[in-house]
Amino acid sequence: MRDIRLSTVLRAVFPRHRRSALQPAAPAPSAPPAPRRWIACHTPRCGHLETPHSPAGPGMWECPGCGRVQAEA
Ligand SMILES: [Zn+2]
């Protein structure tokens, strides 16, 4: 009259095995961060402060504070 499934027994005996099988794989290495360039932004919003601009095309850089795109100084 025993109606115990093998999977039930294995789960009870080897709980660690099951848990480790459910763990997500290690995250893939992320892409290198985009190059930043510290450029002074002369808009009233940024107040002439240097901010780490992100590339916005060849020779152009975008301000993270106000979104202004300016040529490389
Ligand atoms: Zn700005």
N, CA, C, O and the ligand as a Tripos MOL2 file, in Angstrom:
@<TRIPOS>MOLECULE
protein
  293   291    74     0     0
PROTEIN
NO_CHARGES

@<TRIPOS>ATOM
      1 N           0.8370   -1.2050    0.0000 N.3       1 MET1
      2 CA          0.0000    0.0000    0.0000 C.3       1 MET1
      3 C           0.8670    1.2470    0.0000 C.2       1 MET1
      4 O           0.3610    2.3400    0.2510 O.2       1 MET1
      5 N           2.1130    1.1180   -0.2650 N.am      2 ARG2
      6 CA          2.9590    2.3140   -0.3120 C.3       2 ARG2
      7 C           2.8300    2.9620   -1.6850 C.2       2 ARG2
      8 O           3.0590    2.3370   -2.7210 O.2       2 ARG2
      9 N           2.4620    4.2160   -1.6550 N.am      3 ASP3
     10 CA          2.2860    4.9280   -2.9200 C.3       3 ASP3
     11 C           3.0940    6.2220   -2.8760 C.2       3 ASP3
     12 O           2.5800    7.3010   -3.1690 O.2       3 ASP3
     13 N           4.3400    6.0960   -2.5120 N.am      4 ILE4
     14 CA          5.2130    7.2690   -2.4490 C.3       4 ILE4
     15 C           6.0310    7.3410   -3.7250 C.2       4 ILE4
     16 O           6.6800    6.3770   -4.1310 O.2       4 ILE4
     17 N           5.9810    8.4770   -4.3240 N.am      5 ARG5
     18 CA          6.7140    8.6340   -5.5820 C.3       5 ARG5
     19 C           8.1980    8.8280   -5.3030 C.2       5 ARG5
     20 O           8.5890    9.3450   -4.2570 O.2       5 ARG5
     21 N           8.9820    8.4180   -6.2240 N.am      6 LEU6
     22 CA         10.4340    8.5420   -6.0700 C.3       6 LEU6
     23 C          10.8430   10.0150   -5.9630 C.2       6 LEU6
     24 O          11.7430   10.3510   -5.1940 O.2       6 LEU6
     25 N          10.1900   10.8910   -6.7290 N.am      7 SER7
     26 CA         10.5440   12.3100   -6.6780 C.3       7 SER7
     27 C          10.2780   12.8960   -5.3020 C.2       7 SER7
     28 O          11.0260   13.7610   -4.8460 O.2       7 SER7
     29 N           9.2300   12.4430   -4.6340 N.am      8 THR8
     30 CA          8.9300   12.9410   -3.3000 C.3       8 THR8
     31 C          10.0230   12.5250   -2.3260 C.2       8 THR8
     32 O          10.4370   13.3110   -1.4740 O.2       8 THR8
     33 N          10.4810   11.3050   -2.4530 N.am      9 VAL9
     34 CA         11.5410   10.8110   -1.5780 C.3       9 VAL9
     35 C          12.8260   11.5760   -1.8350 C.2       9 VAL9
     36 O          13.5040   11.9880   -0.8940 O.2       9 VAL9
     37 N          13.1630   11.7660   -3.0910 N.am     10 LEU10
     38 CA         14.4020   12.4700   -3.4270 C.3      10 LEU10
     39 C          14.3750   13.9030   -2.9300 C.2      10 LEU10
     40 O          15.3880   14.4280   -2.4670 O.2      10 LEU10
     41 N          13.2060   14.5370   -3.0280 N.am     11 ARG11
     42 CA         13.0900   15.9100   -2.5640 C.3      11 ARG11
     43 C          13.2980   15.9890   -1.0510 C.2      11 ARG11
     44 O          13.8960   16.9380   -0.5460 O.2      11 ARG11
     45 N          12.8010   14.9870   -0.3430 N.am     12 ALA12
     46 CA         12.9450   14.9740    1.1100 C.3      12 ALA12
     47 C          14.3790   14.6620    1.5170 C.2      12 ALA12
     48 O          14.8720   15.1850    2.5170 O.2      12 ALA12
     49 N          15.0470   13.8120    0.7460 N.am     13 VAL13
     50 CA         16.3960   13.3800    1.1080 C.3      13 VAL13
     51 C          17.4350   14.3850    0.6400 C.2      13 VAL13
     52 O          18.4220   14.6320    1.3320 O.2      13 VAL13
     53 N          17.2170   14.9590   -0.5250 N.am     14 PHE14
     54 CA         18.2080   15.8790   -1.0950 C.3      14 PHE14
     55 C          17.6140   17.2700   -1.3550 C.2      14 PHE14
     56 O          17.5240   17.7100   -2.5010 O.2      14 PHE14
     57 N          17.2140   17.9470   -0.2890 N.am     15 PRO15
     58 CA         16.6070   19.2700   -0.5290 C.3      15 PRO15
     59 C          17.6180   20.2690   -1.1090 C.2      15 PRO15
     60 O          17.2560   21.1600   -1.8780 O.2      15 PRO15
     61 N          18.8880   20.1040   -0.7270 N.am     16 ARG16
     62 CA         19.8950   21.0530   -1.2330 C.3      16 ARG16
     63 C          20.0680   20.9200   -2.7350 C.2      16 ARG16
     64 O          20.2560   21.9070   -3.4480 O.2      16 ARG16
     65 N          20.0010   19.6930   -3.1970 N.am     17 HIS17
     66 CA         20.1700   19.4950   -4.6390 C.3      17 HIS17
     67 C          19.0950   20.2270   -5.4110 C.2      17 HIS17
     68 O          19.3570   20.8610   -6.4330 O.2      17 HIS17
     69 N          17.8850   20.1250   -4.9040 N.am     18 ARG18
     70 CA         16.7850   20.7660   -5.6060 C.3      18 ARG18
     71 C          16.9340   22.2800   -5.5550 C.2      18 ARG18
     72 O          16.7060   22.9680   -6.5490 O.2      18 ARG18
     73 N          17.3220   22.7980   -4.3760 N.am     19 ARG19
     74 CA         17.4410   24.2530   -4.2470 C.3      19 ARG19
     75 C          18.5320   24.7830   -5.1800 C.2      19 ARG19
     76 O          18.3580   25.8040   -5.8460 O.2      19 ARG19
     77 N          19.6510   24.0730   -5.2140 N.am     20 SER20
     78 CA         20.7420   24.5730   -6.0430 C.3      20 SER20
     79 C          20.3610   24.5190   -7.5190 C.2      20 SER20
     80 O          20.8370   25.3180   -8.3250 O.2      20 SER20
     81 N          19.5060   23.5740   -7.8550 N.am     21 ALA21
     82 CA         19.1050   23.4850   -9.2630 C.3      21 ALA21
     83 C          18.2400   24.6780   -9.6600 C.2      21 ALA21
     84 O          18.1810   25.0560  -10.8300 O.2      21 ALA21
     85 N          17.5700   25.2650   -8.6650 N.am     22 LEU22
     86 CA         16.6800   26.3850   -8.9810 C.3      22 LEU22
     87 C          17.3990   27.7290   -8.9530 C.2      22 LEU22
     88 O          16.8360   28.7410   -9.3710 O.2      22 LEU22
     89 N          18.6230   27.7470   -8.4710 N.am     23 GLN23
     90 CA         19.3120   29.0330   -8.3960 C.3      23 GLN23
     91 C          19.6200   29.5480   -9.7960 C.2      23 GLN23
     92 O          20.0120   28.7800  -10.6750 O.2      23 GLN23
     93 N          19.4430   30.8260   -9.9970 N.am     24 PRO24
     94 CA         19.7270   31.3820  -11.3230 C.3      24 PRO24
     95 C          21.2120   31.3450  -11.6310 C.2      24 PRO24
     96 O          22.0560   31.3900  -10.7360 O.2      24 PRO24
     97 N          21.4990   31.2620  -12.8870 N.am     25 ALA25
     98 CA         22.8980   31.2440  -13.3060 C.3      25 ALA25
     99 C          23.5410   32.5910  -13.0020 C.2      25 ALA25
    100 O          22.8640   33.6070  -12.8430 O.2      25 ALA25
    101 N          24.8440   32.5650  -12.9270 N.am     26 ALA26
    102 CA         25.5610   33.8120  -12.6550 C.3      26 ALA26
    103 C          25.2700   34.7990  -13.7730 C.2      26 ALA26
    104 O          25.2020   34.4210  -14.9420 O.2      26 ALA26
    105 N          25.0970   36.0700  -13.4080 N.am     27 PRO27
    106 CA         24.7960   37.0610  -14.4430 C.3      27 PRO27
    107 C          25.9430   37.2040  -15.4230 C.2      27 PRO27
    108 O          27.1160   37.1310  -15.0580 O.2      27 PRO27
    109 N          25.5810   37.4040  -16.6490 N.am     28 ALA28
    110 CA         26.6020   37.5860  -17.6780 C.3      28 ALA28
    111 C          27.3320   38.9080  -17.4400 C.2      28 ALA28
    112 O          26.7380   39.8770  -16.9670 O.2      28 ALA28
    113 N          28.6030   38.9380  -17.7660 N.am     29 PRO29
    114 CA         29.3420   40.1970  -17.5680 C.3      29 PRO29
    115 C          28.7240   41.3180  -18.3880 C.2      29 PRO29
    116 O          28.4590   41.1670  -19.5800 O.2      29 PRO29
    117 N          28.5030   42.4360  -17.7290 N.am     30 SER30
    118 CA         27.8530   43.5510  -18.4230 C.3      30 SER30
    119 C          28.8340   44.2300  -19.3720 C.2      30 SER30
    120 O          30.0530   44.1180  -19.2410 O.2      30 SER30
    121 N          28.2620   44.9180  -20.3080 N.am     31 ALA31
    122 CA         29.0890   45.6260  -21.2800 C.3      31 ALA31
    123 C          29.8440   46.7540  -20.5810 C.2      31 ALA31
    124 O          29.3710   47.3000  -19.5840 O.2      31 ALA31
    125 N          30.9860   47.0900  -21.0950 N.am     32 PRO32
    126 CA         31.7350   48.1780  -20.4610 C.3      32 PRO32
    127 C          30.9390   49.4780  -20.5350 C.2      32 PRO32
    128 O          30.2350   49.7290  -21.5130 O.2      32 PRO32
    129 N          31.0550   50.2960  -19.5000 N.am     33 PRO33
    130 CA         30.2860   51.5450  -19.4970 C.3      33 PRO33
    131 C          30.7050   52.4630  -20.6390 C.2      33 PRO33
    132 O          31.8560   52.4760  -21.0730 O.2      33 PRO33
    133 N          29.7420   53.2160  -21.0970 N.am     34 ALA34
    134 CA         30.0260   54.1480  -22.1890 C.3      34 ALA34
    135 C          31.0160   55.1990  -21.7040 C.2      34 ALA34
    136 O          30.9910   55.5850  -20.5350 O.2      34 ALA34
    137 N          31.8720   55.6540  -22.5800 N.am     35 PRO35
    138 CA         32.8470   56.6700  -22.1720 C.3      35 PRO35
    139 C          32.1440   57.9690  -21.8060 C.2      35 PRO35
    140 O          31.1490   58.3580  -22.4180 O.2      35 PRO35
    141 N          32.6770   58.6090  -20.8150 N.am     36 ARG36
    142 CA         32.1120   59.8890  -20.3700 C.3      36 ARG36
    143 C          33.1970   60.9530  -20.4960 C.2      36 ARG36
    144 O          34.3930   60.6750  -20.4080 O.2      36 ARG36
    145 N          32.7440   62.1450  -20.6980 N.am     37 ARG37
    146 CA         33.7000   63.2370  -20.7730 C.3      37 ARG37
    147 C          33.1720   64.3920  -19.9340 C.2      37 ARG37
    148 O          32.0380   64.8400  -20.1050 O.2      37 ARG37
    149 N          34.0030   64.8530  -19.0430 N.am     38 TRP38
    150 CA         33.6090   65.9600  -18.1680 C.3      38 TRP38
    151 C          33.7740   67.2620  -18.9390 C.2      38 TRP38
    152 O          34.8840   67.6790  -19.2700 O.2      38 TRP38
    153 N          32.6360   67.8890  -19.2150 N.am     39 ILE39
    154 CA         32.6260   69.1360  -19.9690 C.3      39 ILE39
    155 C          31.7730   70.1360  -19.1940 C.2      39 ILE39
    156 O          30.7510   69.7780  -18.6080 O.2      39 ILE39
    157 N          32.2000   71.3730  -19.2020 N.am     40 ALA40
    158 CA         31.4090   72.4210  -18.5540 C.3      40 ALA40
    159 C          30.1650   72.7000  -19.3800 C.2      40 ALA40
    160 O          30.2470   72.8710  -20.5960 O.2      40 ALA40
    161 N          29.0090   72.7460  -18.7190 N.am     41 CYS41
    162 CA         27.7580   73.0480  -19.4070 C.3      41 CYS41
    163 C          27.3260   74.4490  -18.9930 C.2      41 CYS41
    164 O          27.1700   74.7400  -17.8070 O.2      41 CYS41
    165 N          27.1350   75.3130  -19.9910 N.am     42 HIS42
    166 CA         26.8970   76.7300  -19.7030 C.3      42 HIS42
    167 C          25.4330   77.1200  -19.7990 C.2      42 HIS42
    168 O          25.1260   78.2850  -20.0540 O.2      42 HIS42
    169 N          24.5360   76.1900  -19.6040 N.am     43 THR43
    170 CA         23.1190   76.5530  -19.5690 C.3      43 THR43
    171 C          22.7650   77.0300  -18.1610 C.2      43 THR43
    172 O          23.4420   76.6790  -17.1940 O.2      43 THR43
    173 N          21.7040   77.8300  -18.0500 N.am     44 PRO44
    174 CA         21.3000   78.2820  -16.7040 C.3      44 PRO44
    175 C          20.9910   77.1280  -15.7640 C.2      44 PRO44
    176 O          21.2110   77.2190  -14.5560 O.2      44 PRO44
    177 N          20.4860   76.0550  -16.3250 N.am     45 ARG45
    178 CA         20.1280   74.9130  -15.4760 C.3      45 ARG45
    179 C          21.3620   74.2830  -14.8500 C.2      45 ARG45
    180 O          21.3450   73.9190  -13.6740 O.2      45 ARG45
    181 N          22.4290   74.1520  -15.6240 N.am     46 CYS46
    182 CA         23.6260   73.5000  -15.1060 C.3      46 CYS46
    183 C          24.5920   74.5010  -14.4750 C.2      46 CYS46
    184 O          25.4700   74.1130  -13.7040 O.2      46 CYS46
    185 N          24.4390   75.7670  -14.7940 N.am     47 GLY47
    186 CA         25.2270   76.8010  -14.1190 C.3      47 GLY47
    187 C          26.7190   76.6550  -14.3060 C.2      47 GLY47
    188 O          27.4870   76.7990  -13.3550 O.2      47 GLY47
    189 N          27.1330   76.3710  -15.5290 N.am     48 HIS48
    190 CA         28.5530   76.3000  -15.8940 C.3      48 HIS48
    191 C          29.3000   75.1810  -15.1760 C.2      48 HIS48
    192 O          30.5290   75.1920  -15.1160 O.2      48 HIS48
    193 N          28.5800   74.2420  -14.6450 N.am     49 LEU49
    194 CA         29.2520   73.1430  -13.9440 C.3      49 LEU49
    195 C          29.7110   72.0850  -14.9380 C.2      49 LEU49
    196 O          29.1040   71.8660  -15.9870 O.2      49 LEU49
    197 N          30.8050   71.4410  -14.5630 N.am     50 GLU50
    198 CA         31.2710   70.3240  -15.3790 C.3      50 GLU50
    199 C          30.4680   69.0870  -15.0100 C.2      50 GLU50
    200 O          30.3400   68.7420  -13.8360 O.2      50 GLU50
    201 N          29.9330   68.4270  -16.0240 N.am     51 THR51
    202 CA         29.1550   67.2100  -15.8140 C.3      51 THR51
    203 C          29.6880   66.1230  -16.7380 C.2      51 THR51
    204 O          30.2500   66.4230  -17.7920 O.2      51 THR51
    205 N          29.5180   64.8760  -16.3550 N.am     52 PRO52
    206 CA         30.0150   63.7680  -17.2000 C.3      52 PRO52
    207 C          29.1210   63.5690  -18.4090 C.2      52 PRO52
    208 O          28.1210   62.8550  -18.3360 O.2      52 PRO52
    209 N          29.4760   64.1990  -19.5230 N.am     53 HIS53
    210 CA         28.6850   64.1060  -20.7410 C.3      53 HIS53
    211 C          28.8350   62.7370  -21.3790 C.2      53 HIS53
    212 O          29.8950   62.1150  -21.3160 O.2      53 HIS53
    213 N          27.7620   62.2860  -21.9870 N.am     54 SER54
    214 CA         27.7870   61.0040  -22.6990 C.3      54 SER54
    215 C          27.8520   61.2750  -24.1970 C.2      54 SER54
    216 O          27.3860   62.3140  -24.6650 O.2      54 SER54
    217 N          28.4300   60.3410  -24.9470 N.am     55 PRO55
    218 CA         28.5900   60.5640  -26.3850 C.3      55 PRO55
    219 C          27.2430   60.6590  -27.0910 C.2      55 PRO55
    220 O          26.3150   59.9050  -26.7970 O.2      55 PRO55
    221 N          27.1570   61.6000  -28.0280 N.am     56 ALA56
    222 CA         25.9100   61.8110  -28.7850 C.3      56 ALA56
    223 C          26.2430   61.9780  -30.2570 C.2      56 ALA56
    224 O          25.6960   62.8490  -30.9340 O.2      56 ALA56
    225 N          27.1340   61.1450  -30.7410 N.am     57 GLY57
    226 CA         27.5280   61.2500  -32.1320 C.3      57 GLY57
    227 C          28.9850   61.6320  -32.2270 C.2      57 GLY57
    228 O          29.6250   61.9220  -31.2160 O.2      57 GLY57
    229 N          29.5170   61.6320  -33.4440 N.am     58 PRO58
    230 CA         30.9500   61.9420  -33.6190 C.3      58 PRO58
    231 C          31.2620   63.3680  -33.1950 C.2      58 PRO58
    232 O          30.7670   64.3290  -33.7820 O.2      58 PRO58
    233 N          32.0900   63.4870  -32.1660 N.am     59 GLY59
    234 CA         32.5030   64.8080  -31.7080 C.3      59 GLY59
    235 C          31.4550   65.5560  -30.9150 C.2      59 GLY59
    236 O          31.6490   66.7230  -30.5730 O.2      59 GLY59
    237 N          30.3430   64.8990  -30.6180 N.am     60 MET60
    238 CA         29.2640   65.5660  -29.8890 C.3      60 MET60
    239 C          29.0490   64.8790  -28.5430 C.2      60 MET60
    240 O          29.2220   63.6680  -28.4100 O.2      60 MET60
    241 N          28.6720   65.6740  -27.5600 N.am     61 TRP61
    242 CA         28.4770   65.1520  -26.2110 C.3      61 TRP61
    243 C          27.1950   65.7160  -25.6360 C.2      61 TRP61
    244 O          26.8630   66.8840  -25.8370 O.2      61 TRP61
    245 N          26.4800   64.8660  -24.9160 N.am     62 GLU62
    246 CA         25.1940   65.2630  -24.3610 C.3      62 GLU62
    247 C          25.3030   65.4320  -22.8530 C.2      62 GLU62
    248 O          25.8750   64.5990  -22.1490 O.2      62 GLU62
    249 N          24.7380   66.5330  -22.3840 N.am     63 CYS63
    250 CA         24.7630   66.8250  -20.9520 C.3      63 CYS63
    251 C          23.6810   66.0100  -20.2540 C.2      63 CYS63
    252 O          22.5350   65.9970  -20.7030 O.2      63 CYS63
    253 N          24.0260   65.3350  -19.1700 N.am     64 PRO64
    254 CA         23.0110   64.5510  -18.4480 C.3      64 PRO64
    255 C          22.0630   65.4410  -17.6350 C.2      64 PRO64
    256 O          20.9780   65.0070  -17.2490 O.2      64 PRO64
    257 N          22.4750   66.6720  -17.3810 N.am     65 GLY65
    258 CA         21.6520   67.5510  -16.5520 C.3      65 GLY65
    259 C          20.5240   68.2060  -17.3190 C.2      65 GLY65
    260 O          19.3870   68.2520  -16.8480 O.2      65 GLY65
    261 N          20.8430   68.7220  -18.5210 N.am     66 CYS66
    262 CA         19.8270   69.4710  -19.2740 C.3      66 CYS66
    263 C          19.5800   68.8770  -20.6510 C.2      66 CYS66
    264 O          18.6590   69.3050  -21.3460 O.2      66 CYS66
    265 N          20.3820   67.8980  -21.0630 N.am     67 GLY67
    266 CA         20.1570   67.2740  -22.3510 C.3      67 GLY67
    267 C          20.7490   68.0430  -23.5140 C.2      67 GLY67
    268 O          20.5530   67.6610  -24.6680 O.2      67 GLY67
    269 N          21.4570   69.1000  -23.2390 N.am     68 ARG68
    270 CA         22.0380   69.8910  -24.3230 C.3      68 ARG68
    271 C          23.1860   69.1110  -24.9580 C.2      68 ARG68
    272 O          24.0150   68.5240  -24.2630 O.2      68 ARG68
    273 N          23.2200   69.1160  -26.2890 N.am     69 VAL69
    274 CA         24.2850   68.4670  -27.0320 C.3      69 VAL69
    275 C          25.2230   69.5400  -27.5190 C.2      69 VAL69
    276 O          24.8110   70.5140  -28.1500 O.2      69 VAL69
    277 N          26.4710   69.3530  -27.2240 N.am     70 GLN70
    278 CA         27.4500   70.3350  -27.6720 C.3      70 GLN70
    279 C          28.6650   69.6410  -28.2560 C.2      70 GLN70
    280 O          28.9420   68.4740  -27.9800 O.2      70 GLN70
    281 N          29.3800   70.3990  -29.0730 N.am     71 ALA71
    282 CA         30.5660   69.8500  -29.7160 C.3      71 ALA71
    283 C          31.6780   69.7210  -28.6960 C.2      71 ALA71
    284 O          31.6920   70.3940  -27.6650 O.2      71 ALA71
    285 N          32.5790   68.8670  -29.0050 N.am     72 GLU72
    286 CA         33.7260   68.6440  -28.1410 C.3      72 GLU72
    287 C          34.5410   69.9310  -28.0180 C.2      72 GLU72
    288 O          34.8420   70.5840  -29.0170 O.2      72 GLU72
    289 N          34.8830   70.2740  -26.8170 N.am     73 ALA73
    290 CA         35.6300   71.5230  -26.6020 C.3      73 ALA73
    291 C          37.1110   71.3160  -26.8690 C.2      73 ALA73
    292 O          37.8990   72.2530  -26.7400 O.2      73 ALA73
    293 ZN         23.7140   70.8760  -18.9380 Zn       74 ZN74
@<TRIPOS>BOND
     1     1     2 1
     2     2     3 1
     3     3     4 2
     4     3     5 am
     5     5     6 1
     6     6     7 1
     7     7     8 2
     8     7     9 am
     9     9    10 1
    10    10    11 1
    11    11    12 2
    12    11    13 am
    13    13    14 1
    14    14    15 1
    15    15    16 2
    16    15    17 am
    17    17    18 1
    18    18    19 1
    19    19    20 2
    20    19    21 am
    21    21    22 1
    22    22    23 1
    23    23    24 2
    24    23    25 am
    25    25    26 1
    26    26    27 1
    27    27    28 2
    28    27    29 am
    29    29    30 1
    30    30    31 1
    31    31    32 2
    32    31    33 am
    33    33    34 1
    34    34    35 1
    35    35    36 2
    36    35    37 am
    37    37    38 1
    38    38    39 1
    39    39    40 2
    40    39    41 am
    41    41    42 1
    42    42    43 1
    43    43    44 2
    44    43    45 am
    45    45    46 1
    46    46    47 1
    47    47    48 2
    48    47    49 am
    49    49    50 1
    50    50    51 1
    51    51    52 2
    52    51    53 am
    53    53    54 1
    54    54    55 1
    55    55    56 2
    56    55    57 am
    57    57    58 1
    58    58    59 1
    59    59    60 2
    60    59    61 am
    61    61    62 1
    62    62    63 1
    63    63    64 2
    64    63    65 am
    65    65    66 1
    66    66    67 1
    67    67    68 2
    68    67    69 am
    69    69    70 1
    70    70    71 1
    71    71    72 2
    72    71    73 am
    73    73    74 1
    74    74    75 1
    75    75    76 2
    76    75    77 am
    77    77    78 1
    78    78    79 1
    79    79    80 2
    80    79    81 am
    81    81    82 1
    82    82    83 1
    83    83    84 2
    84    83    85 am
    85    85    86 1
    86    86    87 1
    87    87    88 2
    88    87    89 am
    89    89    90 1
    90    90    91 1
    91    91    92 2
    92    91    93 am
    93    93    94 1
    94    94    95 1
    95    95    96 2
    96    95    97 am
    97    97    98 1
    98    98    99 1
    99    99   100 2
   100    99   101 am
   101   101   102 1
   102   102   103 1
   103   103   104 2
   104   103   105 am
   105   105   106 1
   106   106   107 1
   107   107   108 2
   108   107   109 am
   109   109   110 1
   110   110   111 1
   111   111   112 2
   112   111   113 am
   113   113   114 1
   114   114   115 1
   115   115   116 2
   116   115   117 am
   117   117   118 1
   118   118   119 1
   119   119   120 2
   120   119   121 am
   121   121   122 1
   122   122   123 1
   123   123   124 2
   124   123   125 am
   125   125   126 1
   126   126   127 1
   127   127   128 2
   128   127   129 am
   129   129   130 1
   130   130   131 1
   131   131   132 2
   132   131   133 am
   133   133   134 1
   134   134   135 1
   135   135   136 2
   136   135   137 am
   137   137   138 1
   138   138   139 1
   139   139   140 2
   140   139   141 am
   141   141   142 1
   142   142   143 1
   143   143   144 2
   144   143   145 am
   145   145   146 1
   146   146   147 1
   147   147   148 2
   148   147   149 am
   149   149   150 1
   150   150   151 1
   151   151   152 2
   152   151   153 am
   153   153   154 1
   154   154   155 1
   155   155   156 2
   156   155   157 am
   157   157   158 1
   158   158   159 1
   159   159   160 2
   160   159   161 am
   161   161   162 1
   162   162   163 1
   163   163   164 2
   164   163   165 am
   165   165   166 1
   166   166   167 1
   167   167   168 2
   168   167   169 am
   169   169   170 1
   170   170   171 1
   171   171   172 2
   172   171   173 am
   173   173   174 1
   174   174   175 1
   175   175   176 2
   176   175   177 am
   177   177   178 1
   178   178   179 1
   179   179   180 2
   180   179   181 am
   181   181   182 1
   182   182   183 1
   183   183   184 2
   184   183   185 am
   185   185   186 1
   186   186   187 1
   187   187   188 2
   188   187   189 am
   189   189   190 1
   190   190   191 1
   191   191   192 2
   192   191   193 am
   193   193   194 1
   194   194   195 1
   195   195   196 2
   196   195   197 am
   197   197   198 1
   198   198   199 1
   199   199   200 2
   200   199   201 am
   201   201   202 1
   202   202   203 1
   203   203   204 2
   204   203   205 am
   205   205   206 1
   206   206   207 1
   207   207   208 2
   208   207   209 am
   209   209   210 1
   210   210   211 1
   211   211   212 2
   212   211   213 am
   213   213   214 1
   214   214   215 1
   215   215   216 2
   216   215   217 am
   217   217   218 1
   218   218   219 1
   219   219   220 2
   220   219   221 am
   221   221   222 1
   222   222   223 1
   223   223   224 2
   224   223   225 am
   225   225   226 1
   226   226   227 1
   227   227   228 2
   228   227   229 am
   229   229   230 1
   230   230   231 1
   231   231   232 2
   232   231   233 am
   233   233   234 1
   234   234   235 1
   235   235   236 2
   236   235   237 am
   237   237   238 1
   238   238   239 1
   239   239   240 2
   240   239   241 am
   241   241   242 1
   242   242   243 1
   243   243   244 2
   244   243   245 am
   245   245   246 1
   246   246   247 1
   247   247   248 2
   248   247   249 am
   249   249   250 1
   250   250   251 1
   251   251   252 2
   252   251   253 am
   253   253   254 1
   254   254   255 1
   255   255   256 2
   256   255   257 am
   257   257   258 1
   258   258   259 1
   259   259   260 2
   260   259   261 am
   261   261   262 1
   262   262   263 1
   263   263   264 2
   264   263   265 am
   265   265   266 1
   266   266   267 1
   267   267   268 2
   268   267   269 am
   269   269   270 1
   270   270   271 1
   271   271   272 2
   272   271   273 am
   273   273   274 1
   274   274   275 1
   275   275   276 2
   276   275   277 am
   277   277   278 1
   278   278   279 1
   279   279   280 2
   280   279   281 am
   281   281   282 1
   282   282   283 1
   283   283   284 2
   284   283   285 am
   285   285   286 1
   286   286   287 1
   287   287   288 2
   288   287   289 am
   289   289   290 1
   290   290   291 1
   291   291   292 2
@<TRIPOS>SUBSTRUCTURE
     1 MET1         2 RESIDUE 1 A MET
     2 ARG2         6 RESIDUE 1 A ARG
     3 ASP3        10 RESIDUE 1 A ASP
     4 ILE4        14 RESIDUE 1 A ILE
     5 ARG5        18 RESIDUE 1 A ARG
     6 LEU6        22 RESIDUE 1 A LEU
     7 SER7        26 RESIDUE 1 A SER
     8 THR8        30 RESIDUE 1 A THR
     9 VAL9        34 RESIDUE 1 A VAL
    10 LEU10       38 RESIDUE 1 A LEU
    11 ARG11       42 RESIDUE 1 A ARG
    12 ALA12       46 RESIDUE 1 A ALA
    13 VAL13       50 RESIDUE 1 A VAL
    14 PHE14       54 RESIDUE 1 A PHE
    15 PRO15       58 RESIDUE 1 A PRO
    16 ARG16       62 RESIDUE 1 A ARG
    17 HIS17       66 RESIDUE 1 A HIS
    18 ARG18       70 RESIDUE 1 A ARG
    19 ARG19       74 RESIDUE 1 A ARG
    20 SER20       78 RESIDUE 1 A SER
    21 ALA21       82 RESIDUE 1 A ALA
    22 LEU22       86 RESIDUE 1 A LEU
    23 GLN23       90 RESIDUE 1 A GLN
    24 PRO24       94 RESIDUE 1 A PRO
    25 ALA25       98 RESIDUE 1 A ALA
    26 ALA26      102 RESIDUE 1 A ALA
    27 PRO27      106 RESIDUE 1 A PRO
    28 ALA28      110 RESIDUE 1 A ALA
    29 PRO29      114 RESIDUE 1 A PRO
    30 SER30      118 RESIDUE 1 A SER
    31 ALA31      122 RESIDUE 1 A ALA
    32 PRO32      126 RESIDUE 1 A PRO
    33 PRO33      130 RESIDUE 1 A PRO
    34 ALA34      134 RESIDUE 1 A ALA
    35 PRO35      138 RESIDUE 1 A PRO
    36 ARG36      142 RESIDUE 1 A ARG
    37 ARG37      146 RESIDUE 1 A ARG
    38 TRP38      150 RESIDUE 1 A TRP
    39 ILE39      154 RESIDUE 1 A ILE
    40 ALA40      158 RESIDUE 1 A ALA
    41 CYS41      162 RESIDUE 1 A CYS
    42 HIS42      166 RESIDUE 1 A HIS
    43 THR43      170 RESIDUE 1 A THR
    44 PRO44      174 RESIDUE 1 A PRO
    45 ARG45      178 RESIDUE 1 A ARG
    46 CYS46      182 RESIDUE 1 A CYS
    47 GLY47      186 RESIDUE 1 A GLY
    48 HIS48      190 RESIDUE 1 A HIS
    49 LEU49      194 RESIDUE 1 A LEU
    50 GLU50      198 RESIDUE 1 A GLU
    51 THR51      202 RESIDUE 1 A THR
    52 PRO52      206 RESIDUE 1 A PRO
    53 HIS53      210 RESIDUE 1 A HIS
    54 SER54      214 RESIDUE 1 A SER
    55 PRO55      218 RESIDUE 1 A PRO
    56 ALA56      222 RESIDUE 1 A ALA
    57 GLY57      226 RESIDUE 1 A GLY
    58 PRO58      230 RESIDUE 1 A PRO
    59 GLY59      234 RESIDUE 1 A GLY
    60 MET60      238 RESIDUE 1 A MET
    61 TRP61      242 RESIDUE 1 A TRP
    62 GLU62      246 RESIDUE 1 A GLU
    63 CYS63      250 RESIDUE 1 A CYS
    64 PRO64      254 RESIDUE 1 A PRO
    65 GLY65      258 RESIDUE 1 A GLY
    66 CYS66      262 RESIDUE 1 A CYS
    67 GLY67      266 RESIDUE 1 A GLY
    68 ARG68      270 RESIDUE 1 A ARG
    69 VAL69      274 RESIDUE 1 A VAL
    70 GLN70      278 RESIDUE 1 A GLN
    71 ALA71      282 RESIDUE 1 A ALA
    72 GLU72      286 RESIDUE 1 A GLU
    73 ALA73      290 RESIDUE 1 A ALA
    74 ZN74       293 GROUP 0 **** ****
